[in-house]
Amino acid sequence: MRLRACMVLVVCVLSVGATGCGAGPAAPAALRDPCELINDEVLDRLAPGSARKPRAQLGDISGSRACDVDLTAGTASMRGDLEITVAVDGSEMYDDGWRAKQCAKIGAKLTSSGPGDASCLVTTPWTGGQARIDGRAWVGGDYEVSVTYQLVAPRSFPPGAEQDLRDLLAAGVDSLPVG
């Protein structure tokens, strides 16, 4: 009987190891608050005087946490928004088709050079009443990070804004609760 129990245990351990520890994506509640990722220096450069406002939509297997920054709240000379969102979807929604569609929406080229398994980022200078930097990144089919920086006024980005958004996108990927 002991040998049989030991063999069952070995089979269970081996099968769990073969399936990546048997764990799916983390629960949405395990997502880190992305407001922690926008440090004071970046906030002062991109949205002087503004405040971070956390937001969450957490289900059982899918959900997101976001950090919104309203540039208008900080200074009368800037208008726009800064946002970072980290999300998990337990049904592997973020497949190749989803990624391609999301990058096409923002007019960016999908790449596997990082951050994450796949990503895209585009900087759009002033046109149509706004200037924008939009980025998306994915880890596996379960995790997505997005960043957006929209300026209505002034018409040009602060120095280093694109790099700040690239760094914020990478920090979002690094914050995901993946193995």
Accessible surface in RSA format (square Angstrom, percent):
REM  Atomic radii and reference values for relative SASA: ProtOr
REM  Chains: A
REM  Algorithm: Lee & Richards
REM  Probe-radius: 1.40
REM  Slices: 20
REM RES _ NUM      All-atoms   Total-Side   Main-Chain    Non-polar    All polar
REM                ABS   REL    ABS   REL    ABS   REL    ABS   REL    ABS   REL
RES MET A   1   187.19  96.9 141.36  93.6  45.83 109.1 131.40 111.7  55.79  73.9
RES ARG A   2   214.72  90.2 205.27 104.6   9.45  22.5  81.85 111.9 132.86  80.5
RES LEU A   3   129.78  72.3 124.60  89.1   5.18  13.0 127.94  89.8   1.84   5.0
RES ARG A   4   165.57  69.5 161.87  82.5   3.70   8.8  43.33  59.2 122.23  74.1
RES ALA A   5    63.48  58.4  51.65  79.7  11.83  26.9  58.46  82.3   5.02  13.3
RES CYS A   6    68.60  51.9  63.07  70.3   5.54  13.0  17.23  43.6  51.38  55.4
RES MET A   7   113.76  58.9 111.56  73.8   2.20   5.2  96.48  82.0  17.28  22.9
RES VAL A   8    86.29  56.8  84.45  76.5   1.85   4.4  86.16  74.9   0.14   0.4
RES LEU A   9   113.79  63.4 111.42  79.7   2.37   6.0 113.60  79.8   0.18   0.5
RES VAL A  10    76.36  50.2  74.49  67.4   1.87   4.5  76.36  66.3   0.00   0.0
RES VAL A  11    97.63  64.2  95.70  86.6   1.92   4.6  96.83  84.1   0.80   2.2
RES CYS A  12    62.81  47.5  60.96  68.0   1.85   4.3  19.09  48.4  43.72  47.1
RES VAL A  13    93.01  61.2  87.32  79.1   5.69  13.7  90.56  78.7   2.45   6.6
RES LEU A  14   119.44  66.5 113.30  81.1   6.14  15.4 115.00  80.8   4.44  11.9
RES SER A  15    58.75  49.6  50.71  67.7   8.03  18.5  43.21  92.0  15.54  21.8
RES VAL A  16    73.78  48.6  72.33  65.5   1.46   3.5  73.78  64.1   0.00   0.0
RES GLY A  17    51.32  63.3   0.00   N/A  51.32  63.3  31.42  86.2  19.90  44.6
RES ALA A  18    89.70  82.5  46.80  72.2  42.90  97.6  58.75  82.7  30.95  82.0
RES THR A  19    94.38  67.1  68.07  69.0  26.31  62.7  74.14  99.6  20.23  30.6
RES GLY A  20    53.85  66.4   0.00   N/A  53.85  66.4  38.54 105.8  15.31  34.3
RES CYS A  21    96.88  73.3  82.80  92.3  14.09  33.1  20.97  53.1  75.91  81.9
RES GLY A  22    53.63  66.1   0.00   N/A  53.63  66.1  20.98  57.6  32.65  73.1
RES ALA A  23    77.85  71.6  48.98  75.6  28.87  65.7  56.72  79.9  21.13  56.0
RES GLY A  24    59.57  73.5   0.00   N/A  59.57  73.5  31.01  85.1  28.56  64.0
RES PRO A  25    45.39  33.1  20.22  18.4  25.17  91.5  26.02  21.5  19.37 120.4
RES ALA A  26    27.15  25.0  12.31  19.0  14.85  33.8  23.74  33.4   3.42   9.0
RES ALA A  27    58.50  53.8  47.07  72.6  11.43  26.0  51.73  72.8   6.77  17.9
RES PRO A  28     0.84   0.6   0.84   0.8   0.00   0.0   0.84   0.7   0.00   0.0
RES ALA A  29    70.53  64.8  54.17  83.6  16.36  37.2  54.54  76.8  15.98  42.3
RES ALA A  30    55.57  51.1  28.03  43.3  27.53  62.6  39.29  55.3  16.27  43.1
RES LEU A  31     5.33   3.0   0.58   0.4   4.75  11.9   0.58   0.4   4.75  12.8
RES ARG A  32   106.06  44.5  99.39  50.7   6.67  15.9  43.76  59.8  62.30  37.8
RES ASP A  33    43.28  30.3  39.19  39.0   4.09   9.7  15.87  37.4  27.41  27.3
RES PRO A  34     0.32   0.2   0.20   0.2   0.12   0.4   0.32   0.3   0.00   0.0
RES CYS A  35    12.27   9.3   9.37  10.4   2.90   6.8   9.73  24.7   2.54   2.7
RES GLU A  36   109.15  62.7  76.45  57.8  32.70  77.9  42.01  81.3  67.14  54.8
RES LEU A  37    26.77  14.9   9.14   6.5  17.64  44.3  12.87   9.0  13.91  37.4
RES ILE A  38     2.46   1.4   0.00   0.0   2.46   5.9   0.30   0.2   2.17   5.9
RES ASN A  39    81.12  55.9  75.21  72.7   5.90  14.2  37.11  89.3  44.00  42.5
RES ASP A  40    95.79  67.1  91.76  91.3   4.03   9.5  31.51  74.2  64.28  64.1
RES GLU A  41   116.64  67.0 107.25  81.1   9.39  22.4  41.17  79.6  75.47  61.6
RES VAL A  42    20.83  13.7  20.83  18.9   0.00   0.0  20.83  18.1   0.00   0.0
RES LEU A  43    12.65   7.0  12.65   9.0   0.00   0.0  12.65   8.9   0.00   0.0
RES ASP A  44    89.39  62.6  80.63  80.3   8.76  20.7  25.55  60.1  63.84  63.7
RES ARG A  45    81.70  34.3  67.01  34.2  14.69  35.0  39.81  54.4  41.89  25.4
RES LEU A  46     0.20   0.1   0.20   0.1   0.00   0.0   0.20   0.1   0.00   0.0
RES ALA A  47     0.49   0.4   0.00   0.0   0.49   1.1   0.49   0.7   0.00   0.0
RES PRO A  48    51.11  37.3  50.15  45.7   0.97   3.5  50.73  41.9   0.38   2.4
RES GLY A  49    63.89  78.8   0.00   N/A  63.89  78.8  34.25  94.0  29.64  66.4
RES SER A  50     9.33   7.9   0.04   0.1   9.29  21.4   0.40   0.9   8.93  12.5
RES ALA A  51    58.00  53.3  52.30  80.7   5.70  13.0  55.44  78.1   2.56   6.8
RES ARG A  52    71.03  29.8  52.45  26.7  18.58  44.2  14.63  20.0  56.41  34.2
RES LYS A  53   112.64  55.0 112.10  68.8   0.55   1.3  73.41  66.1  39.24  41.8
RES PRO A  54    92.33  67.3  69.64  63.5  22.69  82.5  69.84  57.7  22.49 139.8
RES ARG A  55   103.36  43.4  91.81  46.8  11.55  27.5  62.27  85.1  41.09  24.9
RES ALA A  56    54.65  50.2  22.81  35.2  31.84  72.4  23.98  33.8  30.67  81.2
RES GLN A  57   125.70  70.3 116.68  85.3   9.02  21.5  38.70  82.4  87.00  66.0
RES LEU A  58    73.93  41.2  34.85  24.9  39.08  98.2  35.79  25.1  38.15 102.7
RES GLY A  59    44.46  54.8   0.00   N/A  44.46  54.8  31.85  87.4  12.61  28.2
RES ASP A  60   137.31  96.2 114.25 113.7  23.06  54.5  34.08  80.2 103.23 103.0
RES ILE A  61   111.59  63.5 106.55  79.4   5.04  12.2 110.10  79.3   1.49   4.0
RES SER A  62    38.82  32.8  32.75  43.7   6.07  14.0  28.70  61.1  10.12  14.2
RES GLY A  63    14.39  17.8   0.00   N/A  14.39  17.8  12.16  33.4   2.24   5.0
RES SER A  64    19.92  16.8  19.84  26.5   0.08   0.2   8.49  18.1  11.43  16.0
RES ARG A  65    53.95  22.7  53.80  27.4   0.15   0.4   4.77   6.5  49.18  29.8
RES ALA A  66     1.30   1.2   0.80   1.2   0.51   1.2   0.80   1.1   0.51   1.3
RES CYS A  67     0.00   0.0   0.00   0.0   0.00   0.0   0.00   0.0   0.00   0.0
RES ASP A  68    40.55  28.4  40.43  40.2   0.12   0.3  24.56  57.8  15.99  15.9
RES VAL A  69     1.26   0.8   0.00   0.0   1.26   3.0   0.56   0.5   0.70   1.9
RES ASP A  70    58.01  40.6  55.16  54.9   2.85   6.7  15.36  36.1  42.65  42.5
RES LEU A  71     0.49   0.3   0.07   0.0   0.43   1.1   0.07   0.0   0.43   1.2
RES THR A  72    72.64  51.7  61.36  62.2  11.28  26.9  51.56  69.3  21.09  31.9
RES ALA A  73    69.93  64.3  28.69  44.3  41.24  93.8  40.79  57.4  29.15  77.2
RES GLY A  74    26.81  33.1   0.00   N/A  26.81  33.1   1.34   3.7  25.47  57.0
RES THR A  75    39.44  28.1  30.66  31.1   8.78  20.9  21.17  28.4  18.27  27.6
RES ALA A  76   108.08  99.4  69.34 107.0  38.75  88.1  78.50 110.6  29.58  78.4
RES SER A  77    80.89  68.4  61.79  82.5  19.10  44.0  55.40 118.0  25.49  35.7
RES MET A  78    14.77   7.6  14.72   9.7   0.05   0.1   9.36   8.0   5.41   7.2
RES ARG A  79   119.70  50.3 119.70  61.0   0.00   0.0  32.05  43.8  87.65  53.1
RES GLY A  80     7.38   9.1   0.00   N/A   7.38   9.1   3.48   9.6   3.90   8.7
RES ASP A  81    65.78  46.1  65.75  65.4   0.03   0.1  20.30  47.8  45.48  45.4
RES LEU A  82     0.66   0.4   0.00   0.0   0.66   1.7   0.06   0.0   0.60   1.6
RES GLU A  83    55.18  31.7  54.87  41.5   0.31   0.7   8.06  15.6  47.12  38.5
RES ILE A  84     0.00   0.0   0.00   0.0   0.00   0.0   0.00   0.0   0.00   0.0
RES THR A  85    22.44  16.0  22.09  22.4   0.35   0.8  20.34  27.3   2.10   3.2
RES VAL A  86     0.40   0.3   0.40   0.4   0.00   0.0   0.40   0.3   0.00   0.0
RES ALA A  87     9.53   8.8   9.53  14.7   0.00   0.0   9.53  13.4   0.00   0.0
RES VAL A  88     1.90   1.2   0.54   0.5   1.36   3.3   0.54   0.5   1.36   3.7
RES ASP A  89    14.73  10.3  14.73  14.7   0.00   0.0   0.84   2.0  13.90  13.9
RES GLY A  90    27.19  33.5   0.00   N/A  27.19  33.5   3.02   8.3  24.17  54.1
RES SER A  91    80.39  67.9  51.92  69.3  28.47  65.6  45.52  96.9  34.87  48.8
RES GLU A  92   113.62  65.2 104.54  79.1   9.08  21.6  24.17  46.7  89.45  73.0
RES MET A  93    78.47  40.6  65.06  43.1  13.41  31.9  50.34  42.8  28.13  37.3
RES TYR A  94    12.45   5.8  12.45   7.1   0.00   0.0   0.41   0.3  12.04  14.8
RES ASP A  95    81.98  57.4  76.04  75.7   5.95  14.1  32.75  77.1  49.23  49.1
RES ASP A  96   107.78  75.5 103.74 103.3   4.03   9.5  36.20  85.2  71.58  71.4
RES GLY A  97    50.24  62.0   0.00   N/A  50.24  62.0  40.14 110.2  10.10  22.6
RES TRP A  98    68.09  27.3  62.06  30.0   6.02  14.1  65.65  35.0   2.44   4.0
RES ARG A  99    24.86  10.4  24.86  12.7   0.00   0.0   0.86   1.2  24.00  14.5
RES ALA A 100    52.15  48.0  45.88  70.8   6.28  14.3  48.13  67.8   4.02  10.6
RES LYS A 101   120.89  59.0 114.07  70.0   6.82  16.2  65.03  58.5  55.86  59.5
RES GLN A 102    17.90  10.0  17.58  12.8   0.33   0.8   0.02   0.1  17.88  13.6
RES CYS A 103     2.44   1.8   2.44   2.7   0.00   0.0   2.44   6.2   0.00   0.0
RES ALA A 104    74.19  68.2  49.49  76.4  24.70  56.2  56.80  80.0  17.39  46.1
RES LYS A 105   143.71  70.1 103.98  63.8  39.72  94.6  70.61  63.6  73.10  77.9
RES ILE A 106    30.63  17.4  12.93   9.6  17.70  42.7  20.69  14.9   9.94  27.0
RES GLY A 107    58.97  72.7   0.00   N/A  58.97  72.7  35.86  98.4  23.11  51.8
RES ALA A 108    16.26  14.9   0.03   0.1  16.22  36.9   5.83   8.2  10.43  27.6
RES LYS A 109   180.03  87.8 161.54  99.1  18.49  44.0 110.88  99.8  69.16  73.7
RES LEU A 110    62.72  34.9  44.74  32.0  17.98  45.2  44.74  31.4  17.98  48.4
RES THR A 111    51.90  36.9  44.41  45.0   7.49  17.8  37.90  50.9  14.00  21.2
RES SER A 112    98.17  83.0  73.05  97.5  25.12  57.9  35.63  75.9  62.55  87.6
RES SER A 113   101.82  86.0  59.44  79.3  42.38  97.6  53.80 114.6  48.02  67.3
RES GLY A 114    25.08  30.9   0.00   N/A  25.08  30.9  12.16  33.4  12.91  28.9
RES PRO A 115    39.14  28.5  28.59  26.1  10.55  38.4  38.22  31.6   0.92   5.7
RES GLY A 116    28.04  34.6   0.00   N/A  28.04  34.6   8.21  22.5  19.83  44.4
RES ASP A 117    75.97  53.2  60.64  60.4  15.32  36.2  22.86  53.8  53.11  53.0
RES ALA A 118     7.19   6.6   7.19  11.1   0.00   0.0   7.19  10.1   0.00   0.0
RES SER A 119     3.39   2.9   3.39   4.5   0.00   0.0   0.68   1.5   2.71   3.8
RES CYS A 120     3.15   2.4   0.00   0.0   3.15   7.4   3.15   8.0   0.00   0.0
RES LEU A 121    27.75  15.5   5.33   3.8  22.42  56.3   5.33   3.7  22.42  60.3
RES VAL A 122    32.19  21.2  28.49  25.8   3.70   8.9  32.11  27.9   0.08   0.2
RES THR A 123    46.63  33.2  26.53  26.9  20.10  47.9  26.37  35.4  20.26  30.6
RES THR A 124    45.49  32.4  44.34  45.0   1.15   2.7  32.85  44.1  12.63  19.1
RES PRO A 125    97.83  71.3  94.76  86.4   3.07  11.1  97.38  80.4   0.45   2.8
RES TRP A 126    74.36  29.8  52.90  25.6  21.46  50.4  42.40  22.6  31.96  51.8
RES THR A 127    79.47  56.5  71.49  72.5   7.98  19.0  44.14  59.3  35.33  53.4
RES GLY A 128    83.41 102.9   0.00   N/A  83.41 102.9  45.73 125.5  37.69  84.4
RES GLY A 129    37.05  45.7   0.00   N/A  37.05  45.7  26.11  71.7  10.94  24.5
RES GLN A 130    49.54  27.7  49.13  35.9   0.42   1.0   7.22  15.4  42.33  32.1
RES ALA A 131     0.57   0.5   0.49   0.8   0.07   0.2   0.57   0.8   0.00   0.0
RES ARG A 132    66.53  27.9  66.42  33.9   0.10   0.2  19.86  27.1  46.67  28.3
RES ILE A 133     0.31   0.2   0.27   0.2   0.03   0.1   0.31   0.2   0.00   0.0
RES ASP A 134     5.75   4.0   5.75   5.7   0.00   0.0   0.07   0.2   5.68   5.7
RES GLY A 135     0.00   0.0   0.00   N/A   0.00   0.0   0.00   0.0   0.00   0.0
RES ARG A 136    37.67  15.8  37.67  19.2   0.00   0.0   1.58   2.2  36.09  21.9
RES ALA A 137     0.01   0.0   0.00   0.0   0.01   0.0   0.00   0.0   0.01   0.0
RES TRP A 138     0.12   0.0   0.00   0.0   0.12   0.3   0.12   0.1   0.00   0.0
RES VAL A 139    26.66  17.5  26.50  24.0   0.16   0.4  26.50  23.0   0.16   0.4
RES GLY A 140    34.58  42.6   0.00   N/A  34.58  42.6  34.50  94.7   0.08   0.2
RES GLY A 141    18.57  22.9   0.00   N/A  18.57  22.9   8.10  22.2  10.48  23.5
RES ASP A 142    20.31  14.2  20.31  20.2   0.00   0.0   0.88   2.1  19.44  19.4
RES TYR A 143    10.84   5.1  10.84   6.2   0.00   0.0   9.03   6.8   1.80   2.2
RES GLU A 144    24.81  14.2  24.32  18.4   0.49   1.2   1.84   3.6  22.97  18.8
RES VAL A 145     0.14   0.1   0.01   0.0   0.13   0.3   0.14   0.1   0.00   0.0
RES SER A 146    21.36  18.1  20.55  27.4   0.81   1.9   6.55  14.0  14.81  20.7
RES VAL A 147     0.59   0.4   0.00   0.0   0.59   1.4   0.59   0.5   0.00   0.0
RES THR A 148    26.33  18.7  26.09  26.4   0.24   0.6  15.37  20.6  10.96  16.6
RES TYR A 149     0.00   0.0   0.00   0.0   0.00   0.0   0.00   0.0   0.00   0.0
RES GLN A 150    38.58  21.6  38.58  28.2   0.00   0.0   1.14   2.4  37.44  28.4
RES LEU A 151     0.00   0.0   0.00   0.0   0.00   0.0   0.00   0.0   0.00   0.0
RES VAL A 152    40.47  26.6  36.27  32.8   4.20  10.1  36.27  31.5   4.20  11.4
RES ALA A 153    29.44  27.1  29.11  44.9   0.33   0.7  29.44  41.5   0.00   0.0
RES PRO A 154    58.23  42.4  50.26  45.8   7.96  29.0  58.23  48.1   0.00   0.0
RES ARG A 155   160.30  67.3 151.01  77.0   9.29  22.1  49.48  67.6 110.82  67.2
RES SER A 156    78.53  66.4  72.38  96.6   6.15  14.2  44.07  93.8  34.46  48.3
RES PHE A 157    45.97  23.0  26.20  16.2  19.76  51.4  26.26  15.9  19.71  56.4
RES PRO A 158    23.93  17.4  14.10  12.9   9.83  35.7  21.31  17.6   2.62  16.3
RES PRO A 159   117.59  85.7 104.22  95.0  13.37  48.6 116.08  95.8   1.51   9.4
RES GLY A 160    45.35  55.9   0.00   N/A  45.35  55.9  31.27  85.8  14.08  31.5
RES ALA A 161     2.53   2.3   0.48   0.7   2.05   4.7   0.48   0.7   2.05   5.4
RES GLU A 162    66.55  38.2  63.18  47.8   3.37   8.0  22.26  43.1  44.29  36.2
RES GLN A 163    98.26  54.9  95.32  69.7   2.94   7.0  45.36  96.5  52.90  40.1
RES ASP A 164    12.03   8.4  10.51  10.5   1.52   3.6   0.13   0.3  11.90  11.9
RES LEU A 165     0.00   0.0   0.00   0.0   0.00   0.0   0.00   0.0   0.00   0.0
RES ARG A 166   102.62  43.1  98.88  50.4   3.74   8.9  29.57  40.4  73.05  44.3
RES ASP A 167    76.26  53.4  70.22  69.9   6.04  14.3  29.21  68.7  47.05  46.9
RES LEU A 168     7.74   4.3   4.82   3.4   2.92   7.3   7.32   5.1   0.42   1.1
RES LEU A 169     2.76   1.5   2.76   2.0   0.00   0.0   2.76   1.9   0.00   0.0
RES ALA A 170    34.46  31.7  34.32  53.0   0.14   0.3  34.44  48.5   0.02   0.1
RES ALA A 171    31.74  29.2  25.84  39.9   5.90  13.4  30.14  42.4   1.59   4.2
RES GLY A 172     0.00   0.0   0.00   N/A   0.00   0.0   0.00   0.0   0.00   0.0
RES VAL A 173    16.51  10.9  13.59  12.3   2.91   7.0  13.59  11.8   2.91   7.9
RES ASP A 174   121.28  85.0  88.85  88.4  32.43  76.7  32.09  75.5  89.19  89.0
RES SER A 175    14.65  12.4   0.76   1.0  13.89  32.0   4.28   9.1  10.37  14.5
RES LEU A 176    11.57   6.4   0.85   0.6  10.72  27.0   1.23   0.9  10.34  27.8
RES PRO A 177    44.64  32.5  17.64  16.1  27.00  98.2  32.51  26.8  12.12  75.3
RES VAL A 178    65.94  43.4  40.21  36.4  25.73  62.0  44.63  38.8  21.31  57.8
RES GLY A 179   128.69 158.7   0.00   N/A 128.69 158.7  66.74 183.2  61.94 138.7
END  Absolute sums over single chains surface
CHAIN  1 A     9597.1       7322.4       2274.7       5495.2       4102.0
END  Absolute sums over all chains
TOTAL          9597.1       7322.4       2274.7       5495.2       4102.0
